[in-house]
Amino acid sequence: MLRYVGTRLWQSVLTLVLASLVVFIGVRQLPGDPALAMAGEEATPEQLAAVRSSLGLDKSLPEQYLAFLGRMFRGDFGNSTRTGTPVTDLIATTLPVTLWLAAYAIVVAIIVGIAFGVIAERFRGRWPEWLTNAFALIGLSVPNFWLGILAILYLAVTLGLFPASGYVDVSREPVRGLYYLTLPAIILGTSLAAVIMRQTRASMIETMSTDYVRTANAKGLGAGRVLFRYGLRNSLIVVVTIVGLQLGGLISGAVVTERIFALPGFGKLTLDAVFTRDYPVIQAVVLIITLSYIVINLAVDVLYSVINPRIRVGGNN
Amino acid sequence: MQQDADITVTATNGSDRRRSNPAGRSGHGDAGDPLLQVRNLEVRFGDGDPVLHQVSFDLQRGERVAIVGQSGSGKSTTIGAILRLLPGNGRISGGSILLGGKDLATASDGEMRGIRGKKIGLVPQDPMSNLNPSMKVGAQIADALAANGMRNRSAIRKRAVELLTEAGIPDAGRRYGQYPHEFSGGMRQRVLIAIALAGSPDLLIADEPTSALDVTVQRQILNHLQTLVDAHGTSLLFITHDLGLAADRTDRIIVMAEGRIVEVGTPRQILLDPQEEYTRRLVAAAPSAVAALDTDPGRVLEPAAVTATAGPEDILVVRNLVKEFALRGQRGGTVKAVNDVSFAVQRGTTTAVVGESGSGKTTVARIILGLEQATGGEALIDGRSITGSNGAQRRMLRRKVQPVFQDPYGSLDPTYSIERLIDEPLRIFKVGNRASRQQRVAQLLDAVALPRTVAQRRPNELSGGQRQRVAIARALALEPELLICDEAVSALDVLVQDQILELLADLQQRLGLTYLFITHDLAVVRQIATNVVVMKSGSVVEAGSVDKVFLAPDADYTKELLGAIPGAAFAR
């Protein structure tokens, strides 16, 4: 198991370096000049050159890349070309917002998705299944921003159930913080919930017609026990894999959701950086998103082996 | 009117036969009410036509009854109805199932939950798929005990370990905490027996409990099951497709076909004096019964086929074959799947390689086919090895040897038409043109006795037997000299199996083919082979002519295998 994790970590570092190269080149292909953005439209060529030199943009691309790589491994992503603040500070203030939002959305999506999936399987061909199917269809096909606007209009403005926008630090004021995040989390989690629901339903239909479920029924077990210990537990193996694949999408989904609810998160930071050609920030943001994909995948693999004893490494020797 | 007639037939037949049966064994309630009374049972799926017609039978306390039939005969549907666990939209549309006076056909789900596991235990068919893969084995037995009203956790655990021990699982205390994938097939079946007996049921339904297991394991498990059933005075309803097995293990046999009871009688009556035409065919086709009853090797092919071709020359020579596989997780650790195996196959004859799972027989076949590289030794076809040659010679050798695999469902691409499946080898070897290939496919379909019209159909529209005919036609497409049949009839019902064996024998005589028949089924060997190679744990235990090996086996293992053939008790 340790060796396996070791291999995986080594692969992760490699992935990160590759991602850094891709993003480094990609960013520099963007139209627009950060030095011009910083120095202003009226800057003289000399002023522009001075700004370039201070940013290290006058060096050759390979030199710039190596310097960037070296600083990256020391945890230094440079300063924002827009505000001059260290990129690490920017990330430290915005990342927690997004992580809270994403975590909340995942929890909501898992609870709603699995519950609806089980309901859909149990009530096949009757109205609860149609209802959950309609939910899944809406969740998958209606874009987040539209759902978000509708939610703000009706749930926040008209009914006044939730605040329409704003953020309260969850680590300081958990209850109020989560209350402010509820609506964004629901909106962000909707499409994930729809995917989980469909997967759970399909997986449950298969599991509930297996031989071991029939055998469990033949033991005279109660319906609930058969459903959860025999049906759902085995269905989750597939669900976990799908959820893992979908989680990465949450971060990009967060960009849109944060924009709608005016949350001071990672997504907002990303958008602002892209609009102002803030190279250091864009680079850091993309690398962190890559890192989050890697961490999520590792976590899913570990979780997978917990749920499915057959793939547990070195199980019984 | 038709249905009325059926009732009379089954009822008379049943009671006639029953009278001649020494009711019950050892005096268990021969006078009292039967434990289970099934009357005019009818089952439908959705609004379709009934799949069970007027099924009626009784089961006395302590009695052992077998229901025998092929797939689709309704035997599994019958027990599904008794347990009220019919698959999909199956429902009981008529009749009654009385268990101790209670009608299960009309019982509520809650009432059924009180009956399943407690009054009726089920030993299901496939040990591989009937245990929850994500739950420890002990917990799955504990579940059954808890459903039975046991509450004390340590008492449950103690009882579960007892049940495991009783079912013949060594070191049950440790095994309790293991997952199903850490158990062999036989061990899993023992766990399932422990689960079925957890609630001390009055009736045990065993649904083909050993059809997925090797014969020697099968015998151990059935012996054990019988001991347990006898000790608890439990009634047994034994579902099987194997007439020999039913005869060995039960007091009474119910023969079913197409959802109806065809005939009821004692094993002796059914095997030696079958009344109905269908039963007669079943008895004649049952390989185990045949093997036991038929001392005249009339069906074994005459060596005449040998002289018809090039003379007694060896087409296949296997010499000191060794195959090692690396063990996972252990550096440098290997397991010898094939250990110094040597034998030769004469042109135009049939040689059977017999062994249980893990004996290495399939690995030998794969090496001969060039699908696997030998670690040592050689497998020569006409003096040349597939893996040892290259280019044109290798292609030429591949044309000479063709495989027919076990599973006719898995070995045919479901998206191909039958024509495309059969002419695929011709296309690969660029034989002829479109028109000539089409003609060849028609010829091949004729050869395997399939109508030419199936050419445009897809595998899923054909039955298992028809698919195996397609697989044989495909194997014959390139006019090979040697066919390697790896368990080619094991997945088929007896009557179909009999037809396919017949077809193979016929093709051999007409085309002078040589067969290497890989099988676990000794009865089939007796039916078709001239020579036999018995393998165990990668080595050849015994080899020789079928007559010699069957009538005067040398090795203890061969004797054990022969003794385990069900139905042997009825040899005279």
Interface residues (C-beta under 8 A of the other chain):
Chain A: S209 T210 D211 Y212 R214 T215 A216 N217 A218 K219 G220 L221 G222 A223 R225 R229 Y230 R233 N234 I237 I307 N308 P309 R310 G314 G315 N316 N317
Chain B: L83 L85 P87 G88 D109 R113 G114 I115 R116 G117 K118 I120 G121 L122 P124 Q125 D126 S129 N130 L131 N132 P133 S134 M135 D143 A144 A147 N148 Q178 Y179 H181 E182 L192 I195 A196 A198 G199 G329
